[in-house]
Amino acid sequence: MLDLLIKNARYAVTSNAKDEILEGVSIGITDGKISYIGSDSPEAKAIYDATDKLISPGLINSHTHLGMSLLRGWAEGVNLQGFLERVWAAEGAIMDEATCELGTELGALEALLSGTTTTMDMYLNPVATHRGAVRVGLRHIAGPIFFDFPGLDGLQWHQRIERAHQWKDELAKIGGPYIPTYLMPHSTYTDSPENLTEVAQIAKELGARIHLHVSETEAENLDVAKRYSKTPTEVCRDTGILDVPTIFGHGVHLSDSDMKIAASKGASVGHCPGSNLKLGSGLARFNDMRKAGIAVGLGTDSCASSNDLDMFSVMRMAAHVVALRQSPADVDLTSIVRAATIEAAHAVGLGDRVGSIEIGKEADLIALDLHAAHLTPVHDVNALLVFAAGRGDVTDVWVAGDQVVSKRISTKIELTDLIARVNLRIKALEPLK
């Protein structure tokens, strides 16, 4: 007997190898995994009526900083450098472990209510952030962060190394949905080649993956070239970073040569069009990266740089960037949807577990209510997802078969209480305004 039958969905966007869009389909879940796809009604302990609903794999945010949800709207009208200066001052004032956990709770809740079930989250105090995200029900990829300098968390290099060796044990203590093990050096401009080499070696020892910022701006590329006569991608290659599975955050200014290197090493990219547009960082070459053989996922970056965690708006902007860089005819809507689902899953190291609706995959699923004026009529399901649907259309969310959002309300955390705790904590920022 099934644990749950999601019955009679109007559409199911599978993101499988054939990119099938099924109609009038039911999906069965057993022990947190998809165990049935068909038109029959097998016995189940519970039934979810998906009449007039669209069922999709949960969206995957391949680059964000959830703790910075507390800084939404803090740094406006600035480029990346101005953004960092303003934001780092605020973070230095309030981002202790408890606040990082609180900010991540807020971000995780926003993500889930918006239909995102997995996030690649780089932030300070990863034990605290992971604990907060798991409490809310998110599949939350986190990892120890590395800077050459003490940074906002005040850690010395040897302490960062110690945290790296402790990370697997910390993950086991916290529990939650499965995630791969990650180490997260910030970038090639905040981590020296010598230190990146050490991180790469530890990643090999631990069987970990790596996530870092790469070629977000032209200024970054120029800075790294001045220091090392290399591109950030070449630094990653020559330090051994690319000898383990790696995902670049942004990758806006990857050259053709960089793309060849990344593809040959199996590196992926977390493309954040909203943040890149808002900060004036540039227009990433989405189609070129995919043609080079790079798995490209979509991401939001932080709420401080893009102001929300809405992956539907990210899909829309990704499509618009392609149309602007090339032409509307070059926008492949299926590839955009895949970049928020199965390709993002491959990019972050979860492609064998989530990202598509297939037998044996973990049941990370979302339901969208199609009974809406702005979603009527439906001529093209992928066009509907990319250009018309929004986070407000998400009604229900499952992570590994656990319903974490029901009828647009979290089943894990009380919103009013969370808002009260956030508003109390941000009072500490008043002197900086």
TIMAR-828237 format. One line per 5 residues: their letters; for each residue x, y, z of C-alpha. Coordinates in pm, 1 decimal, always signed. Example, Ala and Ser with C-alpha at 12.3 -4.5 7.8 and 13.67 -1.06 7.14 Angstrom:
BEGIN
AS) +1230.0 -450.0 +780.0  +1367.0 -106.0 +714.0 .
END
This chain:
BEGIN
MLDLL) +0.0 +0.0 +0.0  +118.1 +349.1 -87.7  +180.6 +601.2 +186.6  +34.3 +877.2 -29.7  -139.1 +897.5 -367.2 .
IKNAR) -135.0 +1236.0 -539.4  -442.3 +1172.0 -748.6  -556.6 +1296.3 -1086.4  -312.4 +1581.4 -1150.6  -404.9 +1787.5 -1452.8 .
YAVTS) -36.9 +1796.9 -1550.8  +284.2 +1646.6 -1419.3  +605.1 +1806.4 -1545.3  +847.2 +1516.7 -1512.7  +1183.3 +1667.7 -1619.1 .
NAKDE) +1279.0 +1310.8 -1707.0  +1506.0 +1212.8 -1996.0  +1219.5 +1260.1 -2242.9  +1091.0 +1578.3 -2073.0  +746.0 +1421.3 -2061.9 .
ILEGV) +449.4 +1627.3 -1951.0  +182.2 +1384.9 -1834.5  -189.0 +1461.1 -1816.5  -450.2 +1316.9 -1583.6  -182.8 +1133.5 -1389.9 .
SIGIT) -150.4 +1005.7 -1033.6  +175.7 +978.7 -840.0  +229.9 +736.4 -553.3  +478.8 +778.7 -271.0  +616.9 +503.2 -46.6 .
DGKIS) +885.4 +553.4 +219.9  +955.3 +902.1 +88.6  +1013.9 +790.5 -271.3  +806.5 +792.9 -587.6  +676.3 +438.8 -628.5 .
YIGSD) +393.0 +475.7 -879.0  +315.9 +691.7 -1184.2  +1.5 +613.2 -1381.1  -369.0 +665.0 -1432.3  -500.6 +402.1 -1192.6 .
SPEAK) -589.5 +451.3 -826.8  -385.8 +205.0 -619.3  -458.7 +177.3 -249.2  -298.5 +440.0 -30.8  -301.1 +542.7 +333.3 .
AIYDA) -365.2 +901.6 +230.9  -502.6 +1073.8 -80.2  -414.6 +1419.3 -212.5  -667.0 +1543.9 -467.3  -462.5 +1708.6 -742.8 .
TDKLI) -759.0 +1794.7 -964.6  -676.3 +2117.2 -1153.5  -322.8 +2109.5 -1012.4  +13.3 +2094.5 -1180.5  +270.1 +1871.6 -1008.9 .
SPGLI) +635.1 +1947.7 -1064.0  +965.9 +1842.2 -913.6  +1055.6 +2077.1 -631.7  +1262.6 +2367.6 -759.9  +1633.2 +2374.3 -678.6 .
NSHTH) +1814.0 +2696.1 -590.5  +2175.5 +2632.6 -685.3  +2330.6 +2941.3 -522.7  +2206.4 +3146.1 -230.9  +2290.1 +3285.3 +114.0 .
LGMSL) +1976.3 +3226.1 +319.7  +2094.2 +3393.1 +639.7  +2104.3 +3723.5 +454.2  +1725.3 +3720.3 +435.1  +1749.0 +3951.3 +735.7 .
LRGWA) +1916.1 +4210.6 +511.0  +1647.4 +4226.9 +242.7  +1651.9 +4581.8 +103.0  +1961.1 +4681.7 +301.5  +2190.5 +4763.5 +8.0 .
EGVNL) +2011.9 +4929.2 -281.5  +2143.7 +5122.2 -580.3  +2497.9 +4981.3 -563.8  +2720.1 +4748.8 -764.7  +2873.4 +4434.7 -616.2 .
QGFLE) +3158.5 +4619.9 -444.8  +2922.2 +4873.0 -288.7  +2688.7 +4592.7 -194.6  +2963.6 +4399.4 -15.4  +3082.1 +4703.8 +176.6 .
RVWAA) +2735.1 +4784.2 +306.8  +2629.5 +4427.7 +374.4  +2949.5 +4319.5 +547.4  +2911.1 +4607.7 +791.9  +2559.4 +4491.6 +880.6 .
EGAIM) +2665.5 +4128.6 +906.0  +2949.5 +4225.3 +1136.0  +2700.0 +4394.7 +1367.0  +2446.4 +4115.5 +1410.0  +2542.3 +3782.8 +1249.5 .
DEATC) +2626.8 +3564.5 +1544.7  +2534.6 +3196.5 +1530.0  +2183.0 +3246.6 +1665.3  +2112.4 +3520.7 +1412.1  +2248.2 +3312.0 +1124.2 .
ELGTE) +2011.0 +3036.1 +1231.1  +1719.3 +3279.0 +1253.8  +1788.5 +3430.2 +912.1  +1811.4 +3084.4 +760.1  +1479.4 +2982.0 +914.9 .
LGALE) +1323.0 +3282.7 +745.8  +1490.2 +3210.0 +412.7  +1408.8 +2839.9 +427.2  +1043.9 +2913.2 +494.4  +1027.4 +3162.3 +208.5 .
ALLSG) +1192.5 +2910.1 -22.4  +954.4 +2627.4 +63.1  +644.0 +2844.8 +37.7  +774.1 +2946.6 -306.8  +811.3 +2588.2 -428.6 .
TTTTM) +1184.7 +2548.0 -372.3  +1272.5 +2223.1 -197.2  +1654.8 +2230.3 -220.4  +1902.4 +2515.2 -173.2  +2278.2 +2539.8 -219.1 .
DMYLN) +2346.8 +2774.3 +69.9  +2683.7 +2935.6 +138.7  +2693.4 +3125.6 +465.4  +2862.2 +3183.5 +797.5  +2813.3 +2936.5 +1082.9 .
PVATH) +2693.5 +2642.9 +872.1  +2603.3 +2424.1 +1169.6  +2358.3 +2689.0 +1286.2  +2221.2 +2760.4 +939.3  +2174.2 +2391.7 +862.6 .
RGAVR) +1996.0 +2336.1 +1192.2  +1755.2 +2621.9 +1116.4  +1681.9 +2505.9 +761.3  +1623.6 +2144.0 +860.9  +1383.9 +2259.9 +1131.0 .
VGLRH) +1168.3 +2418.6 +860.9  +1187.1 +2108.9 +636.8  +1418.9 +2226.8 +357.9  +1673.7 +2005.9 +178.9  +1956.5 +2239.0 +268.5 .
IAGPI) +2305.8 +2200.3 +123.5  +2556.6 +2382.9 +340.7  +2922.3 +2353.4 +429.6  +3213.9 +2517.9 +609.1  +3312.1 +2849.4 +450.8 .
FFDFP) +3676.3 +2953.4 +397.0  +3842.4 +3295.2 +391.1  +4213.7 +3373.9 +415.3  +4133.2 +3625.7 +687.1  +3929.3 +3590.8 +1007.8 .
GLDGL) +3622.9 +3735.2 +839.7  +3287.0 +3809.0 +993.4  +3281.7 +3483.2 +1187.6  +3621.2 +3560.8 +1343.8  +3768.9 +3220.5 +1261.0 .
QWHQR) +4138.8 +3167.6 +1199.3  +4244.7 +2941.8 +913.4  +4324.2 +2643.8 +1136.4  +3976.8 +2670.1 +1288.9  +3820.3 +2656.8 +941.4 .
IERAH) +4018.7 +2343.1 +869.7  +3900.0 +2188.6 +1196.2  +3539.4 +2265.5 +1103.8  +3588.5 +2097.2 +768.2  +3700.6 +1774.3 +932.9 .
QWKDE) +3406.4 +1788.6 +1175.2  +3142.3 +1863.7 +913.8  +3024.1 +1510.7 +832.1  +2968.7 +1439.8 +1200.8  +2775.9 +1765.2 +1240.8 .
LAKIG) +2552.0 +1674.4 +946.7  +2479.4 +1336.3 +1101.3  +2383.6 +1499.5 +1432.9  +2140.1 +1743.0 +1272.2  +1981.3 +1495.2 +1031.8 .
GPYIP) +1721.1 +1607.9 +782.3  +1684.3 +1521.5 +412.1  +1994.4 +1379.4 +246.8  +2252.6 +1625.2 +114.6  +2601.2 +1573.1 -27.2 .
TYLMP) +2902.9 +1688.4 +174.7  +3037.5 +2027.3 +66.4  +3327.4 +2259.0 +146.6  +3279.3 +2623.5 +47.3  +3581.7 +2847.8 -7.0 .
HSTYT) +3438.5 +3191.4 -78.7  +3629.0 +3273.7 -399.4  +3964.2 +3295.1 -571.9  +3997.4 +3657.4 -459.2  +3938.7 +3588.4 -87.9 .
DSPEN) +4125.0 +3254.9 -72.6  +4488.8 +3227.7 -178.0  +4604.4 +2954.9 -418.6  +4790.7 +2790.5 -129.8  +4476.9 +2776.6 +83.2 .
LTEVA) +4259.3 +2663.1 -206.6  +4504.9 +2378.8 -262.1  +4461.3 +2274.6 +99.7  +4080.9 +2287.8 +72.9  +4094.0 +2075.9 -243.5 .
QIAKE) +4307.4 +1814.6 -67.7  +4071.3 +1797.3 +229.5  +3774.7 +1764.8 -7.5  +3945.4 +1466.9 -171.5  +4008.9 +1308.2 +168.3 .
LGARI) +3648.6 +1358.1 +280.1  +3484.3 +1270.6 -51.4  +3333.2 +1620.1 -47.9  +3223.2 +1855.1 -324.4  +3316.8 +2224.6 -353.0 .
HLHVS) +3115.5 +2541.7 -407.3  +3269.1 +2887.4 -457.7  +3211.8 +3219.4 -635.6  +3376.7 +3233.6 -979.0  +3385.0 +3517.1 -1234.8 .
ETEAE) +3085.3 +3703.7 -1099.4  +3212.3 +4038.7 -1232.2  +3468.4 +4170.3 -1478.5  +3637.8 +4345.7 -1186.5  +3687.5 +4008.9 -1015.5 .
NLDVA) +3847.6 +3864.8 -1328.7  +4080.3 +4165.9 -1358.3  +4176.1 +4145.3 -990.5  +4260.7 +3774.5 -1009.5  +4450.7 +3825.5 -1338.6 .
KRYSK) +4658.8 +4103.8 -1180.0  +4746.4 +3882.0 -883.4  +4808.1 +3549.8 -1056.9  +4804.6 +3608.0 -1435.8  +4517.6 +3360.7 -1453.1 .
TPTEV) +4139.9 +3355.4 -1471.1  +3950.9 +3238.7 -1160.6  +3872.4 +2912.5 -1343.8  +4241.7 +2857.1 -1417.1  +4320.6 +2918.1 -1048.8 .
CRDTG) +4060.5 +2655.6 -958.2  +4215.8 +2411.4 -1207.3  +4574.0 +2468.7 -1095.4  +4496.3 +2440.6 -722.6  +4314.2 +2109.1 -759.4 .
ILDVP) +3973.0 +2253.3 -682.4  +3839.7 +2113.9 -1009.9  +3974.7 +1768.3 -929.0  +3666.0 +1722.9 -712.3  +3306.3 +1794.0 -820.0 .
TIFGH) +3269.9 +2172.8 -812.1  +2988.6 +2418.7 -874.2  +3069.4 +2780.1 -956.6  +2845.3 +3050.8 -814.8  +2748.2 +3294.1 -1095.8 .
GVHLS) +3002.9 +3228.3 -1373.1  +2889.6 +3546.0 -1548.0  +3223.7 +3621.1 -1714.2  +3355.1 +3277.9 -1804.7  +3558.1 +3288.0 -2125.6 .
DSDMK) +3534.2 +3020.6 -2395.3  +3854.8 +2872.9 -2255.4  +3712.1 +2879.3 -1900.8  +3405.2 +2692.3 -2021.4  +3619.9 +2426.0 -2187.3 .
IAASK) +3818.4 +2381.4 -1867.4  +3505.3 +2364.7 -1652.1  +3334.7 +2117.0 -1885.4  +3642.9 +1893.3 -1908.6  +3658.8 +1880.3 -1528.5 .
GASVG) +3284.4 +1824.6 -1480.1  +3229.3 +2157.3 -1305.2  +2881.0 +2309.9 -1290.7  +2745.4 +2664.3 -1263.5  +2476.7 +2821.2 -1043.0 .
HCPGS) +2338.8 +3098.6 -1267.6  +2176.2 +3389.5 -1080.0  +2024.7 +3624.7 -1339.9  +1825.7 +3834.9 -1092.5  +2120.9 +3924.8 -873.9 .
NLKLG) +2348.9 +3975.1 -1174.5  +2101.5 +4213.6 -1337.5  +2028.8 +4409.6 -1019.9  +2396.4 +4461.3 -933.3  +2493.1 +4528.5 -1295.0 .
SGLAR) +2734.0 +4235.4 -1289.0  +2658.6 +4123.5 -1644.0  +2463.5 +3873.9 -1853.9  +2578.8 +3515.0 -1816.9  +2606.0 +3301.0 -2130.8 .
FNDMR) +2349.4 +3039.9 -2036.6  +2320.1 +2869.9 -2375.4  +2694.9 +2878.1 -2438.2  +2766.1 +2711.9 -2104.3  +2514.9 +2437.7 -2177.2 .
KAGIA) +2656.4 +2386.0 -2529.0  +3002.7 +2353.2 -2375.9  +2873.5 +2060.9 -2169.4  +2836.9 +2240.1 -1836.2  +2542.5 +2152.7 -1612.6 .
VGLGT) +2376.9 +2486.4 -1534.4  +2138.1 +2530.3 -1244.8  +1949.2 +2847.0 -1156.0  +1979.0 +3038.8 -832.2  +1865.5 +3354.7 -659.5 .
DSCAS) +2177.8 +3464.8 -474.4  +2082.4 +3629.9 -144.2  +1776.0 +3830.1 -45.5  +2013.3 +4120.5 +7.9  +2115.7 +4121.0 -359.0 .
SNDLD) +1799.5 +3998.8 -532.6  +1545.5 +4068.0 -257.9  +1356.9 +3742.7 -276.1  +1398.0 +3366.9 -322.4  +1139.5 +3327.7 -597.6 .
MFSVM) +1269.3 +3068.7 -842.8  +977.5 +3130.7 -1078.7  +1099.0 +3486.8 -1132.2  +1450.7 +3350.0 -1179.4  +1329.9 +3120.3 -1457.7 .
RMAAH) +1163.1 +3418.1 -1622.6  +1474.6 +3634.0 -1598.6  +1694.5 +3352.8 -1726.7  +1475.8 +3332.3 -2035.3  +1483.8 +3710.4 -2080.5 .
VVALR) +1864.5 +3716.6 -2052.4  +1891.3 +3460.1 -2333.3  +1650.2 +3664.9 -2545.7  +1852.8 +3980.5 -2481.7  +2196.4 +3825.3 -2538.9 .
QSPAD) +2083.9 +3628.2 -2843.1  +1721.1 +3636.5 -2958.2  +1376.5 +3518.3 -2845.6  +1413.9 +3224.5 -3085.5  +1713.5 +3105.8 -2882.2 .
VDLTS) +1506.3 +3068.2 -2564.9  +1450.9 +2696.3 -2505.3  +1180.8 +2684.5 -2239.0  +1241.4 +2318.6 -2163.6  +1605.8 +2393.8 -2083.6 .
IVRAA) +1498.7 +2675.1 -1851.0  +1265.5 +2444.7 -1657.2  +1535.5 +2176.4 -1645.2  +1781.6 +2432.7 -1507.7  +1548.4 +2478.6 -1211.0 .
TIEAA) +1488.9 +2104.5 -1167.8  +1692.4 +1810.3 -1298.8  +1993.1 +2001.5 -1436.4  +2018.2 +2192.7 -1110.0  +2000.7 +1858.9 -928.9 .
HAVGL) +2293.4 +1730.3 -1134.8  +2480.8 +2056.2 -1077.4  +2462.1 +2025.0 -697.7  +2522.4 +1648.8 -686.6  +2168.1 +1524.5 -630.6 .
GDRVG) +2070.7 +1418.1 -981.8  +2032.1 +1054.4 -880.6  +1791.1 +1144.1 -599.5  +1574.2 +1445.0 -690.5  +1495.8 +1688.8 -969.7 .
SIEIG) +1255.9 +1474.9 -1173.2  +936.4 +1275.4 -1134.9  +1053.5 +918.5 -1187.9  +1008.4 +588.8 -1007.1  +1269.9 +556.0 -733.4 .
KEADL) +1341.3 +928.6 -698.0  +1285.9 +1092.9 -360.5  +949.5 +1267.0 -354.6  +1050.2 +1633.5 -361.8  +734.3 +1764.7 -526.7 .
IALDL) +525.6 +2081.2 -549.7  +164.3 +2144.4 -646.0  +50.7 +2456.6 -830.6  -315.2 +2560.7 -845.8  -411.3 +2615.1 -1210.7 .
HAAHL) -756.1 +2746.7 -1120.0  -648.6 +3105.7 -1175.7  -712.8 +3374.5 -1434.8  -341.7 +3430.8 -1502.7  -288.6 +3059.1 -1567.6 .
TPVHD) -576.0 +3026.2 -1813.2  -568.8 +2902.0 -2086.4  -280.8 +2654.3 -2100.0  -134.6 +2628.0 -2450.2  +224.2 +2545.5 -2347.6 .
VNALL) +299.3 +2406.0 -2001.5  +665.0 +2509.3 -2000.2  +570.8 +2861.6 -2111.3  +320.1 +2870.2 -1827.7  +588.7 +2776.5 -1574.4 .
VFAAG) +848.9 +3019.5 -1705.8  +640.8 +3322.9 -1802.6  +311.6 +3309.2 -1610.5  +330.5 +3102.9 -1291.6  +460.9 +3247.8 -966.7 .
RGDVT) +536.2 +3148.5 -611.3  +185.3 +3244.9 -501.3  +49.3 +2960.1 -712.1  +226.0 +2697.6 -499.4  -19.3 +2534.0 -260.8 .
DVWVA) +155.4 +2222.6 -132.0  +513.9 +2103.8 -100.3  +669.3 +1766.3 -16.6  +1034.1 +1699.5 +68.1  +1132.8 +1332.4 +66.7 .
GDQVV) +762.3 +1254.6 +91.0  +709.5 +1473.4 +398.1  +447.0 +1741.1 +341.1  +618.1 +2057.1 +463.1  +364.8 +2301.0 +313.1 .
SKRIS) -9.4 +2235.2 +315.4  -259.2 +2475.9 +160.7  +9.9 +2748.5 +150.2  +96.2 +2711.5 +521.0  +410.1 +2557.2 +671.3 .
TKIEL) +350.7 +2236.8 +864.0  +679.1 +2285.6 +1054.2  +697.2 +2641.7 +1183.1  +459.5 +2916.6 +1289.1  +493.5 +3222.2 +1067.4 .
TDLIA) +373.7 +3486.9 +1313.7  +624.5 +3376.9 +1575.3  +907.6 +3375.3 +1321.2  +823.8 +3726.0 +1199.5  +817.7 +3851.8 +1558.9 .
RVNLR) +1161.9 +3702.8 +1629.4  +1305.3 +3851.5 +1308.2  +1166.1 +4199.9 +1373.1  +1305.5 +4194.1 +1726.3  +1653.4 +4093.5 +1611.9 .
IKALE) +1689.4 +4347.9 +1331.2  +1644.2 +4633.6 +1577.0  +2018.7 +4591.0 +1634.1  +2074.3 +4734.3 +1286.5  +1912.0 +5069.9 +1366.1 .
PLK) +2241.3 +5247.1 +1454.2  +2381.8 +5156.7 +1110.0  +2101.0 +5311.2 +906.4 .
END
